């Protein structure tokens, strides 16, 4: 795998992880939008964020497990 592809996949997974953590934080700490949405919507959003977080962590673990040597390649190689 080329370094550029590895970095794109890693960055994408990290961004998804950040979004999921932010969503869970907003839902758990601030309860933003509860008055505007049903509890069903709230639970659905929380479940989706947790699923996204797990998926992102799995992707990062997979990259580390199978392609860890890629990140050691010097840019320009």
N, CA, C and O of each residue as an XYZ file, in Angstrom:
308
protein
N       0.843     -1.175      0.000
C       0.000      0.000      0.000
C       0.886      1.234      0.000
O       1.858      1.311      0.752
N       0.553      2.182     -0.830
C       1.294      3.436     -0.892
C       1.029      4.265      0.351
O      -0.051      4.205      0.938
N       2.028      5.037      0.740
C       1.926      5.881      1.924
C       0.746      6.844      1.826
O       0.059      7.076      2.821
N       0.503      7.399      0.661
C      -0.592      8.356      0.490
C      -1.951      7.704      0.775
O      -2.816      8.308      1.410
N      -2.125      6.485      0.306
C      -3.376      5.764      0.549
C      -3.529      5.458      2.029
O      -4.603      5.639      2.602
N      -2.453      4.994      2.642
C      -2.458      4.712      4.080
C      -2.851      5.969      4.863
O      -3.707      5.906      5.746
N      -2.238      7.094      4.548
C      -2.514      8.341      5.261
C      -3.949      8.797      5.059
O      -4.578      9.285      5.998
N      -4.484      8.646      3.839
C      -5.870      9.020      3.579
C      -6.816      8.162      4.400
O      -7.750      8.686      5.006
N      -6.593      6.850      4.431
C      -7.455      5.945      5.189
C      -7.369      6.231      6.691
O      -8.379      6.218      7.394
N      -6.169      6.483      7.163
C      -5.970      6.781      8.579
C      -6.650      8.092      8.958
O      -7.337      8.170      9.977
N      -6.460      9.106      8.145
C      -7.055     10.407      8.413
C      -8.582     10.326      8.397
O      -9.244     10.938      9.235
N      -9.132      9.588      7.465
C     -10.574      9.408      7.380
C     -11.120      8.729      8.642
O     -12.136      9.155      9.191
N     -10.445      7.682      9.093
C     -10.874      6.978     10.303
C     -10.755      7.871     11.531
O     -11.632      7.864     12.395
N      -9.676      8.637     11.610
C      -9.501      9.557     12.739
C     -10.579     10.638     12.756
O     -11.055     11.027     13.822
N     -10.964     11.122     11.574
C     -12.013     12.139     11.490
C     -13.355     11.559     11.940
O     -14.101     12.209     12.673
N     -13.657     10.347     11.503
C     -14.899      9.697     11.922
C     -14.913      9.469     13.431
O     -15.943      9.640     14.082
N     -13.770      9.084     13.977
C     -13.665      8.869     15.420
C     -13.912     10.179     16.175
O     -14.636     10.199     17.170
N     -13.315     11.255     15.702
C     -13.501     12.560     16.338
C     -14.957     13.006     16.292
O     -15.487     13.510     17.283
N     -15.608     12.821     15.137
C     -17.011     13.205     15.001
C     -17.891     12.389     15.944
O     -18.800     12.925     16.578
N     -17.617     11.097     16.028
C     -18.418     10.229     16.897
C     -18.242     10.605     18.363
O     -19.217     10.664     19.112
N     -17.007     10.858     18.770
C     -16.758     11.248     20.162
C     -17.428     12.581     20.486
O     -17.991     12.748     21.568
N     -17.369     13.514     19.569
C     -18.025     14.801     19.775
C     -19.536     14.622     19.888
O     -20.164     15.207     20.770
N     -20.111     13.833     19.016
C     -21.550     13.580     19.058
C     -21.960     12.954     20.384
O     -22.932     13.385     21.004
N     -21.216     11.933     20.819
C     -21.538     11.291     22.092
C     -21.394     12.265     23.249
O     -22.191     12.247     24.187
N     -20.380     13.112     23.181
C     -20.195     14.117     24.228
C     -21.361     15.103     24.241
O     -21.908     15.405     25.302
N     -21.737     15.597     23.086
C     -22.856     16.532     23.012
C     -24.159     15.897     23.499
O     -24.930     16.524     24.226
N     -24.394     14.667     23.098
C     -25.611     13.985     23.521
C     -25.605     13.691     25.017
O     -26.622     13.836     25.695
N     -24.448     13.276     25.519
C     -24.363     12.882     26.917
C     -24.231     14.013     27.902
O     -24.755     13.939     29.013
N     -23.539     15.055     27.509
C     -23.265     16.143     28.439
C     -24.227     17.317     28.295
O     -24.611     17.936     29.287
N     -24.607     17.615     27.083
C     -25.404     18.807     26.848
C     -26.841     18.525     26.457
O     -27.689     19.416     26.511
N     -27.118     17.295     26.066
C     -28.471     16.907     25.628
C     -29.042     17.907     24.626
O     -30.205     18.300     24.711
N     -28.207     18.306     23.687
C     -28.621     19.283     22.667
C     -29.771     18.719     21.845
O     -29.710     17.591     21.357
N     -30.790     19.501     21.704
C     -31.892     19.137     20.828
C     -32.908     18.180     21.408
O     -33.837     17.786     20.703
N     -32.773     17.790     22.663
C     -33.720     16.839     23.242
C     -35.149     17.355     23.139
O     -36.057     16.592     22.809
N     -35.361     18.628     23.415
C     -36.700     19.187     23.354
C     -37.290     19.202     21.957
O     -38.509     19.229     21.793
N     -36.432     19.184     20.953
C     -36.890     19.256     19.570
C     -37.089     17.884     18.930
O     -37.669     17.783     17.849
N     -36.616     16.838     19.585
C     -36.662     15.499     18.991
C     -37.176     14.499     20.012
O     -37.107     14.721     21.221
N     -37.685     13.406     19.500
C     -38.181     12.355     20.383
C     -37.008     11.622     21.033
O     -35.872     11.711     20.567
N     -37.297     10.908     22.100
C     -36.242     10.102     22.732
C     -35.762      9.031     21.765
O     -34.608      8.606     21.824
N     -36.644      8.595     20.877
C     -36.243      7.614     19.859
C     -35.146      8.163     18.965
O     -34.185      7.462     18.646
N     -35.291      9.423     18.562
C     -34.260     10.069     17.753
C     -32.962     10.198     18.539
O     -31.876      9.972     18.006
N     -33.086     10.563     19.804
C     -31.919     10.708     20.670
C     -31.167      9.380     20.765
O     -29.949      9.333     20.590
N     -31.904      8.301     21.044
C     -31.279      6.976     21.161
C     -30.675      6.533     19.838
O     -29.590      5.952     19.806
N     -31.384      6.811     18.745
C     -30.868      6.443     17.423
C     -29.561      7.179     17.131
O     -28.607      6.580     16.635
N     -29.516      8.474     17.434
C     -28.289      9.245     17.220
C     -27.144      8.724     18.070
O     -26.005      8.654     17.608
N     -27.441      8.355     19.315
C     -26.405      7.817     20.197
C     -25.894      6.473     19.674
O     -24.688      6.226     19.671
N     -26.804      5.608     19.233
C     -26.408      4.301     18.684
C     -25.564      4.466     17.421
O     -24.573      3.761     17.230
N     -25.966      5.400     16.566
C     -25.210      5.641     15.335
C     -23.813      6.160     15.650
O     -22.841      5.756     15.012
N     -23.709      7.047     16.624
C     -22.395      7.582     16.990
C     -21.514      6.483     17.573
O     -20.322      6.416     17.273
N     -22.094      5.625     18.402
C     -21.315      4.524     18.975
C     -20.849      3.565     17.885
O     -19.711      3.098     17.913
N     -21.710      3.274     16.942
C     -21.353      2.401     15.829
C     -20.230      3.015     14.990
O     -19.294      2.322     14.592
N     -20.330      4.308     14.728
C     -19.294      5.010     13.974
C     -17.964      4.979     14.726
O     -16.907      4.791     14.124
N     -18.024      5.164     16.033
C     -16.813      5.120     16.856
C     -16.161      3.742     16.787
O     -14.952      3.634     16.586
N     -16.956      2.697     16.954
C     -16.419      1.335     16.877
C     -15.831      1.025     15.516
O     -14.770      0.408     15.419
N     -16.518      1.453     14.460
C     -16.033      1.239     13.105
C     -14.705      1.961     12.878
O     -13.777      1.399     12.296
N     -14.624      3.200     13.338
C     -13.381      3.969     13.168
C     -12.232      3.316     13.922
O     -11.125      3.197     13.396
N     -12.497      2.892     15.160
C     -11.451      2.210     15.930
C     -11.009      0.922     15.247
O      -9.819      0.611     15.210
N     -11.968      0.172     14.706
C     -11.632     -1.059     13.978
C     -10.757     -0.756     12.768
O      -9.787     -1.466     12.503
N     -11.101      0.296     12.039
C     -10.306      0.656     10.861
C      -8.890      1.050     11.250
O      -7.930      0.660     10.585
N      -8.754      1.820     12.324
C      -7.414      2.223     12.785
C      -6.610      1.021     13.247
O      -5.416      0.923     12.965
N      -7.257      0.107     13.956
C      -6.578     -1.113     14.411
C      -6.137     -1.966     13.225
O      -5.032     -2.510     13.221
N      -7.000     -2.079     12.226
C      -6.658     -2.864     11.034
C      -5.463     -2.259     10.307
O      -4.553     -2.979      9.897
N      -5.465     -0.945     10.148
C      -4.318     -0.292      9.505
C      -3.037     -0.556     10.289
O      -1.995     -0.861      9.709
N      -3.122     -0.438     11.606
C      -1.942     -0.646     12.450
C      -1.470     -2.099     12.373
O      -0.270     -2.363     12.291
N      -2.408     -3.026     12.401
C      -2.066     -4.454     12.394
C      -1.444     -4.899     11.081
O      -0.434     -5.603     11.077
N      -2.037     -4.496      9.974
C      -1.625     -5.022      8.677
C      -0.695     -4.114      7.881
O       0.018     -4.584      6.994
N      -0.696     -2.833      8.186
C       0.069     -1.903      7.369
C       0.937     -0.968      8.196
O       1.260      0.128      7.739
N       1.317     -1.367      9.384
C       2.089     -0.524     10.294
C       3.391     -0.055      9.669
O       3.834      1.059      9.948
N       4.008     -0.862      8.842
C       5.282     -0.491      8.233
C       5.153      0.654      7.236
O       6.150      1.305      6.924
N       3.963      0.914      6.734
C       3.741      1.964      5.743
C       4.088      3.339      6.307
O       4.703      4.157      5.623
N       3.694      3.594      7.559
C       3.910      4.920      8.119
C       5.376      5.261      8.289
O       5.721      6.425      8.495
N       6.243      4.265      8.205
C       7.681      4.494      8.366
C       8.354      4.886      7.043
O       9.538      5.224      7.019
N       7.605      4.839      5.967
C       8.147      5.197      4.661
C       8.340      6.703      4.595
O       7.459      7.464      4.995
N       9.470      7.127      4.101
C       9.764      8.546      3.973
C       8.997      9.120      2.794
O       8.942      8.504      1.730
N       8.404     10.293      2.972
C       7.672     10.950      1.895
C       8.623     11.131      0.714
O       9.769     11.555      0.871
N       8.119     10.801     -0.457
C       8.924     10.929     -1.664
C       9.457      9.589     -2.132
O       9.988      9.487     -3.238
N       9.324      8.561     -1.307
C       9.755      7.210     -1.728
C       8.696      6.570     -2.588
O       8.869      5.438     -3.039
